[in-house]
Amino acid sequence: MADVVSEAVGTIKEGVDDLVHLRFLAPTRNLAPAFGSDNFGKKAEAFARFFGTPTFLIAQTALVATWIALNAAHVLHFDLYPFILLNLAFSTQAAYAAPLILLAATRQADRDKALAEADANHREALAQASMEREEIANKQGQQLHALLEANTALTEQNTKLTEQIERLTREIHDNVCTKN
């Protein structure tokens, strides 16, 4: 992968446009996950993301409503009013949800930072390539200007020589015609 990135950066400098479109993300591939094993982080992040879904909110609302209705109507008698067990369940859920949400936020912040750095590097590479193209264009413009000046000088010299040939031709013609 490093060879591909190096080759891609080299082609930028050469002005070739057929580059790998994600070459600026290469520096981020070595980022270490927040909790050693990336599987734990991925699962925790997926769980934290699930907390914000309508499915979770609807399911939790239905579960709580059923819990309260069954216990308030005395159909079940395991958690009577003031629903201390339900309160304990919410406290336990909050105790685990908060760190998982913070973990997801930390992982997202790491990704955002890495992408921002990669984007900055990409913009720098584009700016450098643009400056190099501008320098090449300026050099070519100067060369074109020099060639135009040389062409103008040659054209002026050609005009002078043509005028001299015409003047000499008239003189020869006048000399030949007057002697005959």
N, C-alpha and C positions, 0 to 999 in steps of 0.2 A: 504494500500500500504506500509506503514511504517513497518507493521508486516512482510510482504513478504520480504522487503529489509533486515530487521533484521535477519530473518530466513536464507536468502541467505548468509549474511555475516557469520552467525554462521556455515553454512555448509562449507564455505571456510575453516574455522579454523579446521573443522573436517576432511577435505580432501575429501569431497564428490564432484563429478564432475557434478551432475545434477542440475546446478544452473540456475537461471533466467538470460538470457544473457544480459539483459539491466539493471541489478541491480545497476550499477555504475551511471546511469542517475537519480536515485531517488532524489539526493540533488537539482537537477535543476527544479523540478516540481513546486516549490514555487516562481519562478522568477516573478516579477511584470512587466507588459508591460510598454513600455516607455510612453504611453499617456493614462493612466488609463484604458479605455476600449480597450480591445484587438481587438475588431472588427475594430475600426478606424485604428489601426496600421496594421492590416492584409490587409485592403482595400488600405491603403496608400502604403504598400509594394508591393501589386499586381500591383497597378498603376505605381509605380516606375519601377518595373520589365518590365512592358509592354513598357515603353519608350525605352528599349534596344532591342526590337524584330524587326525582319525584316518586320513583318506586319505593325508595327507602322511607320517605316521609309519609306516603300513603299507608305503607305496611305498618310502620310504627304507630301511626294514628289509629289504625284499625285495631292493632294489638292492645294499645292502651285503652281504647274505648271498650273493647271486649272485656279486658281485665277489670275495669271499673264497673261495667254493667253487671258482670257475673258476680263480683264480690259485693256490690251495693245491693243487688237483688237477693243476696244470700243463696245463690245457686251454688257457689263455691265458697268455702270459708277459710281459705289459706291466707288472705290478706284483706282483712276488714278495714273499714274507714278508720284512720286517715291514710291508709295504703302505704305503710312504712316499707314493705317489701318492694313495691313499685318505685318508691323514692330511692331505695338502695340500688335497685337495678339501673335507674337513671344515673345515679352517682357513679356506679361502676362503668357504665357506658361512657360517661363524660371523662372519667379517669383514663380510659384507653383511647378515646377518640381524640382528645387534645394532643397528646404526643404524636399520634399517627398523622394528624393534620399538620402539625409542625414539621414532621419528617417529610411529608409530601411537599410542603412549602420550601423546605431546605433543598430538597432534590430539584425542585423547579427553579429555585434561585441559582443553584449550581449550573443547571442547563442554560438558563438565561445568560449567566455570566460568560459561560463558554461560547455561546452563540454570539454574544455581543463582541467578545474578543475576536472570534473568527470573522465576524462581519467587519470589524475595524481593520483586520489584516487584509481582508478582501478589498475593502475600499482603498487601503493604502496601495495594494498591488495594482488596482485599476488606475489610481492617480499616477503611480509611477509609470505604468504603461502609457497613459495619456501624455505624460510629460515627455517620455521617450519618443512617442509619435510626433509630438509637437516639435521637438528638436530636429527630428528627421525632416519634417515638413519645412522648418526654417532653413535647414541646410539645403534642401532641394530648391527652395525658393531663391536662396542666394545663388546657387548654381545656375538656376534658370535665368536670374537677373544677369549674371556674368555672361552666360551664353547669348542672351539678347543683346548685351553691349557689344560682344564680339561680332555678332551677326550684323549689328548696326555699323560697326567699324568696317567690316568687310563689304557691306553694301555701299558705304560711302567711298571706299577705295575702288570698288567696282565701277561706281558712277564716275569717279575721276578718271579712271583708266579708259572707260568708254568714251568720255569727252575728249581725252587726249587722242584716242584712236580716230575719233570723228574729225578732230582738228587736223591730225596728220593726213588722214584720207583726203580732206579738202585741199590741203596744201599740195599733196601729190597730184590730186586731180587738177588743181589749178596750174601746177607746173607742167604737167603732161599736156593739158589742153592748150595752154598758151604757147608752147613750143611747137606745136604742130600746126 
